[in-house]
Amino acid sequence: MKRRAIISVSDKTGIVAFARELVDLGFELISTGGTYKALDEANVPVKYVSEVTGFPEVLDGRVKTLHPLIHGGILARDSVEHMEQMERNGIRYIDLVVVNLYPFRETIAKPGVSFEEAIENIDVGGPTMVRAAAKNHGRVVVLVNPESYEEVISVLREMGNVPAGMRKRLAAEAFAHTAEYDRLIAGYLERQLEPTSSFPETLRITAQKVQELRYGENPQQKAAFYINSEAGVGTLANGKQLQGKELSYNNWIDMNAAWKLVREFESCAAAIIKHTNPCGVAKGQTPLEAYELAFASDPVSAFGGIIAFNRVVDLSCAEVLKDRFYEVIVAPEFSPEAREILSVKANLRLFVVGRGELGKSKPGWVSRSIEGGYLIQEVDQGTTLVSEWDVVTEQKPSEEDLEALDFAWRIVKHVKSNAIVVTNHRRTLGVGAGQMNRVGSVKIALEQAGDNAKGAYLASDAFFPFPDSIEEAAKAGIRGIVQPGGSLKDAAVIEAANRLNIIMVFTHRRHFQH
């Protein structure tokens, strides 16, 4: 008796060619709706599902395959007992199930989609067939991914059947397919409810493995990179490596820090990152100018770092970059001439992210794992507007002062706490990161800035608990300080700034980064 396959796919990529191959291998095909039409118009021999069930498609197509003659054929074991029951009830085996589901993700992504349209794109019969076939993978082959068609045909031609290990792998892929589908639906419906909390009761995280990495933070740790199924354009995960060695775990971490930082600026900017902290950030009229200013901030630490640009890397910039050692360069794009120049550095990784929206973060959540659980928080979006700041000192800032303080404030958000950044109007001069006390970070940033601190600006990611940091800033010649405020000692801190003739503004927003 002929083997049978049921085919019902939303994504019809390669389905006609695959179906023809199945017919050549002796399969009888059963299909539904649009898939049946596509195969019939291509002159592929195929039966409509109603010919098999003897029951019409009803309820606007909501019921097509939900029938014992379909699901009995999929779920039946190859046993005497089941064969006897099938004989009594006129059920025939179905040996291959080829199904992918209504485009729910694409539907809810459409602007202005109605709730009713979203609900109609929840597949019922498809997931039921997929789950039935995956459960019975000891006998049935289930396919949900067009990329597997060629492999299955090749095996069928060579061996006559699909081996058990491969059927198990395809079943796991099928259950992952339906699990992601259900996750999307549950998330969509939860978002339609009146929220009692900004976070769901059940956290559903799904991601697709892109590659295994050489190792983790250290050689004794294994690691892999996964992409979030909802990652959009302009996200690092959806970028593309153009050349160079395989990216490491630490590369990804530093690339993410660099890309998030340069996206703070709508004007042309460059950032050089080492160990997730910036060692140089600058604005310029061109990528080359921004890079050279960032490099001048700390040439020693820049060696072997990761650079991010928020503009296309052009020829003039590439000619300078090729003569210095970096691990990765991240940018929206590289000009053809820049790619050619940098191609001589075989190990240098070039990474294109695309032209995502600059100047602000998108709403959403970020997660971190702890032993046995997850911590979820909202993205720390943007920074407070300068117009929302409070000038708390007798010394008042000019427009030029506020512009420089805003520049410093956007950078300190991306430095590990306790974070201190010293800048002028265009570039970093000193960075103090990750110290156990704030005055320690202040001293490091000022020491790095040296004589350049005279007339410069200082940003702190959190309030100053004591006036000591202000006194250190005054010794170095700092002109203005931007900080959140909110300390019990604010009055003493403001008094010190007034006494030492330093401008101070409060943003009323903290930017801890642990």
KEBA-494734 format. One line per field, with one value per residue (C-alpha): residue number from 1; residue in one letter; x, y, z. Coordinates in nm, 3 decimals, decimal comma. Each point is the difference from the previous one (the first is absolute). Layout:
! residues N
num = (NUM|...)
residu = (A|...)
X = (X|...)
Y = (Y|...)
Z = (Z|...)
//
This chain:
! residues 514
num = (1|2|3|4|5|6|7|8|9|10|11|12|13|14|15|16|17|18|19|20|21|22|23|24|25|26|27|28|29|30|31|32|33|34|35|36|37|38|39|40|41|42|43|44|45|46|47|48|49|50|51|52|53|54|55|56|57|58|59|60|61|62|63|64|65|66|67|68|69|70|71|72|73|74|75|76|77|78|79|80|81|82|83|84|85|86|87|88|89|90|91|92|93|94|95|96|97|98|99|100|101|102|103|104|105|106|107|108|109|110|111|112|113|114|115|116|117|118|119|120|121|122|123|124|125|126|127|128|129|130|131|132|133|134|135|136|137|138|139|140|141|142|143|144|145|146|147|148|149|150|151|152|153|154|155|156|157|158|159|160|161|162|163|164|165|166|167|168|169|170|171|172|173|174|175|176|177|178|179|180|181|182|183|184|185|186|187|188|189|190|191|192|193|194|195|196|197|198|199|200|201|202|203|204|205|206|207|208|209|210|211|212|213|214|215|216|217|218|219|220|221|222|223|224|225|226|227|228|229|230|231|232|233|234|235|236|237|238|239|240|241|242|243|244|245|246|247|248|249|250|251|252|253|254|255|256|257|258|259|260|261|262|263|264|265|266|267|268|269|270|271|272|273|274|275|276|277|278|279|280|281|282|283|284|285|286|287|288|289|290|291|292|293|294|295|296|297|298|299|300|301|302|303|304|305|306|307|308|309|310|311|312|313|314|315|316|317|318|319|320|321|322|323|324|325|326|327|328|329|330|331|332|333|334|335|336|337|338|339|340|341|342|343|344|345|346|347|348|349|350|351|352|353|354|355|356|357|358|359|360|361|362|363|364|365|366|367|368|369|370|371|372|373|374|375|376|377|378|379|380|381|382|383|384|385|386|387|388|389|390|391|392|393|394|395|396|397|398|399|400|401|402|403|404|405|406|407|408|409|410|411|412|413|414|415|416|417|418|419|420|421|422|423|424|425|426|427|428|429|430|431|432|433|434|435|436|437|438|439|440|441|442|443|444|445|446|447|448|449|450|451|452|453|454|455|456|457|458|459|460|461|462|463|464|465|466|467|468|469|470|471|472|473|474|475|476|477|478|479|480|481|482|483|484|485|486|487|488|489|490|491|492|493|494|495|496|497|498|499|500|501|502|503|504|505|506|507|508|509|510|511|512|513|514)
residu = (M|K|R|R|A|I|I|S|V|S|D|K|T|G|I|V|A|F|A|R|E|L|V|D|L|G|F|E|L|I|S|T|G|G|T|Y|K|A|L|D|E|A|N|V|P|V|K|Y|V|S|E|V|T|G|F|P|E|V|L|D|G|R|V|K|T|L|H|P|L|I|H|G|G|I|L|A|R|D|S|V|E|H|M|E|Q|M|E|R|N|G|I|R|Y|I|D|L|V|V|V|N|L|Y|P|F|R|E|T|I|A|K|P|G|V|S|F|E|E|A|I|E|N|I|D|V|G|G|P|T|M|V|R|A|A|A|K|N|H|G|R|V|V|V|L|V|N|P|E|S|Y|E|E|V|I|S|V|L|R|E|M|G|N|V|P|A|G|M|R|K|R|L|A|A|E|A|F|A|H|T|A|E|Y|D|R|L|I|A|G|Y|L|E|R|Q|L|E|P|T|S|S|F|P|E|T|L|R|I|T|A|Q|K|V|Q|E|L|R|Y|G|E|N|P|Q|Q|K|A|A|F|Y|I|N|S|E|A|G|V|G|T|L|A|N|G|K|Q|L|Q|G|K|E|L|S|Y|N|N|W|I|D|M|N|A|A|W|K|L|V|R|E|F|E|S|C|A|A|A|I|I|K|H|T|N|P|C|G|V|A|K|G|Q|T|P|L|E|A|Y|E|L|A|F|A|S|D|P|V|S|A|F|G|G|I|I|A|F|N|R|V|V|D|L|S|C|A|E|V|L|K|D|R|F|Y|E|V|I|V|A|P|E|F|S|P|E|A|R|E|I|L|S|V|K|A|N|L|R|L|F|V|V|G|R|G|E|L|G|K|S|K|P|G|W|V|S|R|S|I|E|G|G|Y|L|I|Q|E|V|D|Q|G|T|T|L|V|S|E|W|D|V|V|T|E|Q|K|P|S|E|E|D|L|E|A|L|D|F|A|W|R|I|V|K|H|V|K|S|N|A|I|V|V|T|N|H|R|R|T|L|G|V|G|A|G|Q|M|N|R|V|G|S|V|K|I|A|L|E|Q|A|G|D|N|A|K|G|A|Y|L|A|S|D|A|F|F|P|F|P|D|S|I|E|E|A|A|K|A|G|I|R|G|I|V|Q|P|G|G|S|L|K|D|A|A|V|I|E|A|A|N|R|L|N|I|I|M|V|F|T|H|R|R|H|F|Q|H)
X = (0,000|0,125|0,149|-0,194|0,100|-0,221|0,123|-0,145|0,240|-0,024|0,361|-0,005|0,371|0,116|-0,322|-0,082|0,344|-0,009|-0,346|0,112|0,291|-0,238|-0,224|0,305|0,080|-0,348|-0,180|-0,368|-0,059|-0,283|-0,035|-0,221|-0,095|0,272|0,254|-0,234|-0,057|0,375|0,072|-0,300|0,088|0,354|-0,148|0,122|-0,235|-0,173|-0,327|-0,201|-0,044|-0,380|0,051|0,169|-0,233|-0,325|-0,083|-0,002|0,217|-0,227|-0,020|0,193|0,282|0,044|-0,066|0,181|0,237|-0,151|-0,135|0,071|0,096|0,281|0,110|-0,051|0,231|0,262|-0,021|-0,035|0,287|0,131|-0,156|-0,247|-0,254|0,012|-0,010|-0,314|-0,170|0,102|-0,139|-0,339|-0,020|0,139|0,309|0,323|0,346|0,141|0,377|0,116|-0,144|0,120|-0,151|0,093|-0,248|-0,215|0,220|-0,099|0,329|-0,024|-0,368|0,043|0,305|-0,214|-0,084|-0,360|-0,082|-0,336|-0,051|-0,243|0,256|0,262|-0,235|-0,086|0,371|0,030|0,049|-0,178|0,009|0,365|0,144|-0,221|0,144|0,354|-0,029|-0,163|0,273|0,278|-0,145|-0,009|0,344|0,088|-0,195|-0,083|0,231|-0,100|0,134|-0,060|0,302|0,046|0,377|-0,040|-0,172|0,317|0,151|-0,313|-0,028|0,367|-0,039|-0,319|0,169|0,308|-0,151|-0,370|-0,096|0,103|0,214|-0,120|0,257|-0,096|-0,373|0,067|0,192|-0,279|-0,256|0,193|0,007|-0,376|-0,077|0,226|-0,198|-0,335|0,143|0,120|-0,336|-0,188|0,241|-0,078|-0,374|0,009|0,213|-0,232|-0,312|0,167|0,078|-0,371|-0,092|-0,020|0,347|0,025|0,378|0,248|0,145|-0,171|-0,070|0,191|0,320|0,033|0,341|0,074|0,309|0,163|0,358|0,208|0,339|0,214|0,284|0,363|-0,044|-0,164|0,160|0,282|0,133|-0,144|-0,355|-0,208|-0,224|-0,248|-0,184|-0,381|-0,223|-0,326|-0,287|-0,134|0,327|-0,062|0,193|0,287|0,061|0,344|-0,133|-0,142|0,326|0,245|0,370|0,177|0,349|0,246|0,033|-0,298|-0,152|0,059|-0,227|0,193|-0,016|-0,380|-0,018|0,231|-0,167|-0,333|0,141|0,158|-0,307|-0,236|0,229|0,031|-0,375|-0,039|0,106|-0,184|0,312|0,302|0,174|0,258|0,066|0,293|-0,080|0,221|-0,154|-0,349|0,115|0,079|0,361|-0,085|-0,322|-0,024|-0,217|0,130|-0,103|0,114|0,063|0,374|-0,013|-0,217|0,235|0,319|-0,145|-0,119|0,342|0,174|-0,197|0,203|0,229|0,151|-0,331|-0,131|0,248|-0,189|-0,337|-0,331|-0,114|-0,357|-0,112|-0,352|0,082|0,127|0,374|0,153|0,334|0,179|-0,093|0,093|0,346|0,078|-0,166|0,204|0,323|-0,121|-0,095|-0,366|-0,207|-0,327|-0,141|-0,378|-0,190|-0,330|0,191|0,347|0,055|0,134|0,331|0,027|-0,068|0,273|0,254|-0,083|-0,008|0,381|-0,042|-0,123|-0,069|-0,180|-0,372|-0,228|-0,360|-0,292|-0,306|-0,213|-0,170|-0,207|-0,151|0,266|-0,027|-0,225|-0,053|-0,309|-0,241|0,035|0,161|0,351|0,078|0,285|0,028|0,084|0,050|-0,340|-0,190|-0,026|-0,011|-0,207|-0,010|-0,111|0,257|0,158|-0,134|0,176|0,103|-0,189|-0,037|0,218|-0,317|-0,099|0,322|0,026|0,287|0,072|0,301|0,052|0,225|-0,234|0,083|0,005|-0,150|0,352|0,041|-0,331|0,098|0,326|-0,174|-0,257|0,282|0,161|-0,334|-0,078|0,336|-0,001|-0,319|0,213|0,282|-0,002|-0,098|0,141|0,039|0,171|0,069|0,201|-0,050|0,033|-0,264|0,099|0,192|0,073|0,304|-0,015|-0,215|-0,027|-0,193|-0,113|0,166|-0,135|-0,027|-0,092|0,291|0,232|-0,159|0,028|0,374|0,059|-0,192|0,174|0,345|-0,061|-0,124|0,306|0,039|-0,290|-0,236|0,041|-0,323|-0,149|-0,320|-0,067|-0,299|-0,092|-0,247|-0,137|-0,001|0,306|-0,035|0,255|0,162|0,342|-0,050|-0,089|0,317|0,208|-0,170|0,076|0,369|0,016|-0,177|-0,337|-0,247|-0,331|-0,150|-0,311|-0,144|-0,340|-0,018|-0,200|0,265|-0,066|0,308|-0,124|0,005|0,364|0,092|-0,170|0,168|0,338|-0,073|-0,106|0,306|0,230|-0,174|-0,112|-0,319|-0,219|-0,322|-0,229|-0,163|-0,218|0,074|0,256|0,189|0,152|0,142|0,106)
Y = (0,000|0,348|0,213|0,320|0,355|0,287|0,346|0,324|0,293|0,374|0,049|-0,158|0,040|-0,303|-0,193|-0,075|-0,145|-0,200|-0,137|-0,110|-0,188|-0,175|-0,106|-0,136|-0,202|-0,154|0,215|0,083|0,365|0,152|0,376|0,292|0,352|0,212|-0,281|-0,227|0,280|0,062|-0,369|-0,055|0,302|-0,139|-0,331|-0,192|-0,296|0,082|-0,084|0,262|-0,088|-0,025|-0,288|-0,192|0,092|0,003|0,314|0,355|0,284|0,201|0,304|0,235|-0,252|-0,034|-0,374|-0,184|-0,262|-0,059|-0,344|-0,361|-0,106|0,259|-0,017|-0,376|-0,034|0,218|-0,138|-0,370|-0,222|-0,277|-0,268|-0,286|0,156|0,337|-0,156|-0,195|0,318|0,186|-0,277|0,011|0,380|0,050|0,189|-0,002|0,090|0,347|-0,029|0,357|0,327|0,324|0,298|0,353|0,231|0,304|0,314|0,124|0,184|0,183|0,081|0,165|0,190|0,184|0,360|0,036|-0,370|-0,069|-0,243|-0,198|-0,039|-0,116|-0,261|-0,135|-0,057|-0,237|-0,340|-0,296|-0,291|0,059|-0,018|-0,302|-0,190|0,109|-0,111|-0,330|-0,078|0,107|-0,217|-0,296|0,068|-0,365|-0,062|0,343|0,264|0,357|0,305|0,363|0,165|0,029|-0,016|-0,369|-0,103|-0,073|-0,205|-0,216|-0,063|-0,095|-0,251|-0,146|-0,047|-0,158|-0,212|-0,026|0,132|0,260|-0,146|0,017|0,256|0,242|-0,048|0,084|0,314|0,113|-0,069|0,219|0,276|-0,041|0,033|0,307|0,145|-0,040|0,115|0,328|0,039|-0,041|0,240|0,270|-0,049|-0,002|0,314|0,176|-0,084|0,104|0,339|0,048|-0,031|0,287|-0,031|-0,060|-0,012|0,105|-0,351|-0,330|-0,269|-0,246|0,107|-0,159|0,028|-0,165|0,047|-0,178|-0,116|0,181|-0,147|-0,159|0,226|-0,099|0,031|0,224|0,270|-0,247|-0,299|-0,254|0,128|-0,108|0,263|0,061|0,292|-0,002|0,251|0,113|-0,090|0,357|0,183|0,283|0,205|0,196|-0,243|-0,146|-0,357|0,054|0,141|-0,170|-0,072|0,095|-0,132|-0,113|-0,270|-0,157|0,226|-0,098|0,026|0,303|0,160|-0,015|0,154|0,288|0,051|0,036|0,261|0,194|-0,004|0,106|0,291|0,148|-0,032|0,263|0,266|0,126|0,186|-0,192|-0,185|-0,271|-0,208|-0,223|-0,270|-0,218|-0,249|0,155|0,349|0,289|0,107|0,264|0,160|0,302|0,192|0,131|0,135|-0,326|-0,357|0,063|0,314|-0,172|-0,299|0,205|0,199|-0,321|-0,159|0,305|-0,052|-0,309|-0,136|-0,262|-0,162|0,026|-0,266|-0,323|0,161|-0,004|0,306|0,098|0,274|0,130|0,102|-0,184|-0,066|0,160|-0,024|0,276|-0,154|-0,351|0,113|0,107|-0,299|-0,252|0,115|-0,069|-0,321|-0,055|-0,313|0,114|0,302|0,041|0,241|0,043|-0,062|0,008|0,163|-0,234|0,188|-0,034|-0,373|-0,042|0,192|-0,194|-0,339|-0,013|-0,056|-0,358|-0,039|0,332|-0,057|0,245|-0,007|0,173|0,075|0,197|0,334|-0,040|0,305|0,206|0,229|-0,208|-0,352|-0,198|-0,102|-0,354|-0,219|-0,112|-0,315|-0,144|-0,348|-0,084|-0,349|-0,164|0,301|0,319|0,370|0,212|0,376|0,266|0,145|0,315|0,221|0,315|0,270|0,286|0,306|0,295|0,204|-0,229|0,056|0,223|0,242|-0,020|0,232|0,374|-0,042|-0,034|-0,197|0,151|-0,181|-0,118|-0,135|-0,189|-0,153|-0,128|-0,131|-0,180|-0,165|-0,122|-0,117|-0,215|-0,175|-0,064|-0,205|-0,262|-0,025|-0,262|0,146|0,172|0,202|0,334|0,157|0,315|0,161|0,317|0,092|-0,271|-0,285|-0,190|0,105|-0,249|-0,295|-0,148|-0,328|-0,268|0,121|-0,091|0,366|0,302|0,222|-0,277|0,014|0,379|-0,015|-0,253|0,206|0,324|-0,160|-0,129|0,340|0,174|0,366|-0,041|-0,004|0,377|0,153|-0,345|-0,168|-0,295|-0,239|-0,245|-0,285|0,038|0,259|0,105|-0,124|0,254|0,325|-0,166|-0,073|0,365|0,110|-0,237|0,137|0,356|-0,079|-0,125|0,309|-0,154|0,266|-0,187|-0,316|-0,193|-0,255|-0,143|0,153|-0,165|-0,044|0,071|0,221|0,195|0,327|-0,052|-0,100|0,310|0,220|-0,139|0,068|0,357|0,057|-0,140|0,187|-0,314|-0,024|-0,289|-0,136|-0,277|-0,233|-0,189|-0,325|-0,259|-0,215|-0,288|-0,278|-0,309)
Z = (0,000|-0,087|0,270|0,062|0,084|0,112|-0,097|0,136|0,011|0,044|-0,116|-0,345|-0,064|-0,203|0,059|-0,366|-0,071|0,326|-0,077|-0,348|0,155|0,240|-0,289|-0,186|0,313|-0,005|0,259|-0,025|0,094|0,202|0,036|0,104|-0,104|-0,156|0,003|-0,196|-0,250|-0,044|-0,057|-0,228|-0,215|-0,031|-0,123|0,304|0,068|0,330|0,180|0,182|0,367|-0,039|-0,247|0,281|0,287|-0,193|0,195|-0,142|0,119|0,235|0,226|-0,231|-0,025|0,376|-0,031|-0,278|0,138|0,346|-0,088|0,117|-0,353|0,011|0,361|0,024|-0,300|0,166|0,356|-0,075|0,107|-0,220|0,223|-0,054|0,236|-0,175|-0,347|0,094|0,125|-0,314|-0,219|0,182|-0,031|-0,349|0,118|-0,202|0,125|-0,064|-0,006|-0,056|0,135|-0,158|0,183|0,096|0,161|-0,072|0,003|0,345|0,062|-0,330|0,058|0,341|-0,130|-0,256|0,098|0,110|-0,006|0,162|0,286|-0,217|-0,280|0,249|0,144|-0,347|-0,058|0,294|-0,159|0,163|-0,242|-0,094|0,354|0,072|-0,295|0,083|0,362|-0,098|-0,252|0,238|0,277|-0,238|-0,150|0,054|-0,321|-0,149|-0,150|0,086|-0,184|0,101|-0,165|-0,379|0,055|0,090|-0,324|-0,194|0,282|0,036|-0,374|-0,016|0,284|-0,147|-0,336|0,151|0,278|-0,081|0,344|0,258|0,284|0,360|0,115|-0,274|0,070|0,366|-0,095|-0,231|0,275|0,244|-0,260|-0,048|0,369|0,015|-0,293|0,176|0,333|-0,155|-0,174|0,328|0,173|-0,255|0,037|0,380|0,003|-0,244|0,201|0,327|-0,153|-0,076|0,367|0,246|0,152|0,374|-0,031|-0,267|0,005|-0,094|0,256|-0,219|-0,174|-0,341|-0,163|-0,333|-0,208|-0,293|0,017|-0,259|0,081|0,265|0,108|0,047|0,376|0,260|0,210|0,068|-0,198|0,246|-0,064|-0,300|-0,160|-0,282|-0,158|-0,031|-0,174|0,155|-0,230|0,029|-0,070|-0,244|-0,255|0,148|0,283|0,041|-0,007|-0,349|-0,133|-0,234|0,024|-0,323|0,067|0,264|0,263|0,169|0,263|0,360|0,305|0,126|-0,345|0,004|0,347|-0,094|-0,340|0,175|0,238|-0,288|-0,223|0,280|0,083|-0,350|-0,048|0,274|-0,252|-0,304|-0,116|-0,131|0,284|0,069|0,310|0,092|0,257|0,218|0,244|-0,050|0,105|-0,235|-0,016|-0,259|-0,131|-0,228|-0,242|-0,331|-0,337|-0,160|0,122|-0,030|0,213|0,263|0,006|0,031|0,290|0,173|-0,052|0,150|0,323|0,095|-0,274|0,232|0,094|-0,357|-0,114|-0,073|0,074|-0,182|-0,194|-0,085|-0,238|-0,056|-0,356|-0,308|0,025|-0,310|-0,178|0,191|0,334|-0,112|-0,111|0,357|0,166|-0,201|0,165|0,356|0,177|0,087|0,056|-0,159|-0,181|0,018|-0,225|-0,181|-0,324|-0,157|-0,339|-0,272|0,005|0,378|-0,021|-0,259|0,211|0,317|-0,175|0,025|0,377|-0,020|0,371|0,048|0,041|-0,182|0,116|-0,172|0,215|-0,243|0,036|0,316|0,166|0,174|0,298|0,224|0,126|-0,091|0,276|0,122|0,261|0,072|0,192|0,200|0,138|0,357|0,136|-0,042|-0,134|-0,203|0,077|-0,239|-0,022|-0,244|-0,240|0,141|-0,277|-0,108|0,240|0,160|-0,220|0,086|0,039|0,290|0,193|0,308|0,042|0,374|0,031|-0,003|-0,303|-0,300|-0,318|-0,347|-0,298|-0,081|0,352|-0,021|-0,332|0,148|0,314|-0,217|-0,194|0,323|0,141|-0,307|0,036|0,376|-0,045|-0,177|0,255|0,276|0,336|0,196|-0,318|-0,057|-0,339|-0,071|-0,342|-0,194|-0,260|-0,246|0,161|0,317|0,198|0,287|0,110|0,347|-0,004|0,240|0,318|0,341|0,104|-0,207|0,097|-0,119|-0,345|0,004|0,073|-0,280|-0,257|0,100|0,001|-0,351|-0,115|0,148|-0,099|-0,245|0,301|0,035|-0,129|-0,071|0,114|0,228|-0,002|0,275|-0,053|0,357|0,276|0,197|0,359|0,130|-0,118|-0,035|-0,372|-0,067|0,177|-0,216|-0,312|0,103|0,053|-0,361|-0,137|-0,096|-0,119|0,024|0,148|-0,101|0,241|0,101|0,348|0,277|0,269|0,366|-0,032|-0,306|0,193|0,100|-0,356|-0,145|0,262|-0,103|-0,369|0,081|0,215|-0,270|-0,286|-0,188|-0,206|0,113|-0,151|0,122|-0,254|0,252|-0,181|0,101|-0,253|0,198|-0,216|0,194)
//
